[in-house]
Amino acid sequence: MKEFRFELLASDGAARTGVIHTPRGDIRTPAFMPVGTAATVKAMLPQSVRETGADILLGNTYHLMLRPGAERVARLGGLHKFMDWPRPILTDSGGFQVMSLSALRKISEEGVKFQSHIDGHAEFLSPERAMQIQRLLGSDIQMVFDECPALPATHAQIEKSMSLSMRWAGRSKIAFGEQSDEERAGRACFGIVQGGTFADLRLRSAEALKEIGFDGYAVGGLAVGEAQGAMFETLEATVPHLPHTQPRYLMGVGKPDDIVGAVLRGIDMFDCVLPTRSGRNGQAFTAQGALNLKNARFADDEAPLEAGCGCPACRQFSGPICTCGEIGRNHRRNVTELAQLGLLPAAHGDLRQAIAQSRLTDWVKDRLGGAQEMEDV
Amino acid sequence: MKEFRFELLASDGAARTGVIHTPRGDIRTPAFMPVGTAATVKAMLPQSVRETGADILLGNTYHLMLRPGAERVARLGGLHKFMDWPRPILTDSGGFQVMSLSALRKISEEGVKFQSHIDGHAEFLSPERAMQIQRLLGSDIQMVFDECPALPATHAQIEKSMSLSMRWAGRSKIAFGEQSDEERAGRACFGIVQGGTFADLRLRSAEALKEIGFDGYAVGGLAVGEAQGAMFETLEATVPHLPHTQPRYLMGVGKPDDIVGAVLRGIDMFDCVLPTRSGRNGQAFTAQGALNLKNARFADDEAPLEAGCGCPACRQFSGPICTCGEIGRNHRRNVTELAQLGLLPAAHGDLRQAIAQSRLTDWVKDRLGGAQEMEDV
């Protein structure tokens, strides 16, 4: 059985490019993970998602535990079969959605009682149950269960929350270890650094996680509304304390300039619903910025969304199909999602090459006109 | 340049199987044409449509003339390029939608003035303009402009309408002939038999069209609410008067048992929005009848939609992905449309083989449990 293993290929400053080897296939880093919330990347067939260059998808523990239920998915052969995606899947632990979607949360040392946002049904998540669900789903990369505190919050509040998350991280790791050898083979468990934007708490959190020992380390609790500068500063205070030899994952980030800034600070993996969600609404991210394809000026424009881009949408469709009202409505859903996901992995392909060739600084300047960006680093 | 040519391969009773050769590819008959109303088969990428076995799509003159406009499509390289479908396209003439969708119609000998159902804009369609639009779109099979009378109607009303449609058919043929040789090469023009459910009018209409001379003959004005028996009787009164050597197309029919009954009566081509529309709503046509995939009983059912079916949906997805509420909503749109289109062309593949092997009677009995069906023929 192949093992889960991170191979670092090249660095350029703090930025890295590499490959995460898993039994279900390789993940080239920096990697963007499209989000298949409820076992589907909305409005796209798995084959189309793969054609955009995605190596791995993200599935949501919270959504899947409520509907159709982790036990049902397991009975039907696991999440990979259920969604017809044979490649790697990372699952979150449900902690973030419990805070953002559910009602009447009650947090204790044991875990979180909450009401389903769908039907008000009483539910419970703990480190043990979150890991059990991810095991039932058959996830390749399983995330520890953590508390995601509401912001703004004081240093004392964040410290208390981070400390609870670190105790839960320990219990999550134990629960992960209790899978059978067969279940666990080639699967990974990632810890999640918390601590808000407080450098001292981030450091303590990173140290606590390293003490437990994980296959990879995520940075959580960012991209929740703070300024980009604060996010980048927090990364600078966190990433240097994470093991060099293991993958680093910034949770919930999908805007191209956020991704580039985080790569420059040593992050390897990303996920976000933003590309697919904005794609369904007719917005496309390009090197020239975000375009609203419903705009009349695109109606006669034959240019592809991104000049020189080889993604399926840019290769096959011209602008007008995305813009002509009724005409575009259906294709737009498919086509601009393809483009969004295509552009992001394509950007990563470029990024990966730029890092490997030690010319990331020039690439960022070319790509983002990023003078200011570079000064900040 | 390859010509448009119908090759009859085998007959079984009145049923036939063959191939329509066109410069853009072969169409195996009996053929079902998925409808790409506004230059897209809703919610599906062209590649997925092709994978279901579809050889030809149908485009709507009425929808495309209003949005994005025929001249715009021509400027952008034609409908095939616009919708990324390099294979044959048949376009209707807009006559049916003018009657069913638009407001304030005023019919004269010259043509029809009407208001766009989108913005109330004044529009005009005549045989000459309808053929011009189809030429601008670059359609491979162009349909004559006809009047589709509202039903019920008297013999006298239908006779008057049919006579007008026959004069328009003559003008349509002349307009089709006025394309440049380059434009016309390999393209076909089909006449449309009208006459309601009156056998004498159908006969007169068929004779009038043969007098003009077309590359294929459609039966229009059916599947508009009449009983299946009346539709079949009208086909029996019409089809024997159409040339044996050219394709015959029953417009607007897509229910499996209607298709089979019409094939038994000598029809070669079909189109309908029903498979894709009902697919988007979670209904699947199978040999066991129509299934509502939102039904809770499918939630734990691992069986494919159709046992033994090799279509992409049956191959890749099990029932539950189509049924689990939120989970199924997005996939259902894609998956059951794939299945619908897959099942129909798959049924046609079976049909074609049964005809070629002179065992259509047995096939119908097996497939539809069609004792009554067979007695009627």
Contacts between the chains, C-beta under 8 A, distances in Angstrom:
chain1	res1	chain2	res2	distance
A	38	B	324	7.9
A	38	B	326	5.1
A	38	B	327	4.4
A	38	B	330	7.5
A	39	B	321	6.7
A	39	B	324	7.9
A	39	B	327	5.3
A	39	B	331	7.6
A	40	B	321	7.5
A	40	B	327	7.0
A	40	B	330	4.8
A	40	B	331	4.6
A	42	B	330	4.5
A	43	B	43	6.8
A	43	B	330	5.6
A	43	B	333	6.9
A	43	B	334	7.1
A	44	B	334	7.7
A	45	B	45	7.6
A	45	B	48	6.4
A	45	B	334	5.4
A	46	B	316	7.9
A	48	B	45	6.4
A	63	B	326	7.4
A	64	B	327	7.9
A	67	B	324	5.7
A	67	B	325	5.2
A	67	B	326	5.6
A	67	B	327	5.7
A	68	B	299	6.7
A	68	B	320	6.3
A	68	B	324	3.8
A	68	B	325	7.7
A	68	B	327	5.6
A	72	B	299	7.4
A	72	B	300	6.6
A	72	B	320	7.2
A	72	B	324	7.9
A	75	B	300	7.1
A	76	B	300	7.4
A	76	B	302	6.0
A	76	B	318	6.5
A	76	B	320	5.8
A	77	B	302	7.8
A	81	B	318	7.9
A	82	B	318	7.6
A	82	B	320	7.1
A	82	B	321	6.1
A	83	B	321	7.0
A	83	B	331	8.0
A	84	B	316	4.6
A	84	B	317	6.0
A	84	B	321	8.0
A	118	B	325	7.9
A	118	B	326	7.6
A	299	B	68	6.6
A	299	B	72	7.4
A	300	B	72	6.5
A	300	B	75	7.0
A	300	B	76	7.4
A	302	B	76	6.0
A	302	B	77	7.7
A	316	B	46	7.9
A	316	B	84	4.6
A	317	B	84	6.0
A	318	B	76	6.5
A	318	B	81	7.9
A	318	B	82	7.6
A	320	B	68	6.3
A	320	B	72	7.2
A	320	B	76	5.7
A	320	B	82	7.1
A	321	B	39	6.7
A	321	B	40	7.5
A	321	B	82	6.1
A	321	B	83	7.0
A	321	B	84	7.9
A	324	B	38	7.8
A	324	B	39	7.9
A	324	B	67	5.6
A	324	B	68	3.7
A	324	B	72	7.8
A	325	B	67	5.2
A	325	B	68	7.7
A	325	B	118	7.9
A	326	B	38	4.9
A	326	B	63	7.3
A	326	B	67	5.5
A	326	B	118	7.6
A	327	B	38	4.4
A	327	B	39	5.2
A	327	B	40	7.0
A	327	B	64	7.9
A	327	B	67	5.7
A	327	B	68	5.6
A	330	B	38	7.4
A	330	B	40	4.7
A	330	B	42	4.5
A	330	B	43	5.6
A	331	B	39	7.6
A	331	B	40	4.6
A	331	B	83	7.9
A	333	B	43	6.9
A	334	B	43	7.1
A	334	B	44	7.6
A	334	B	45	5.4
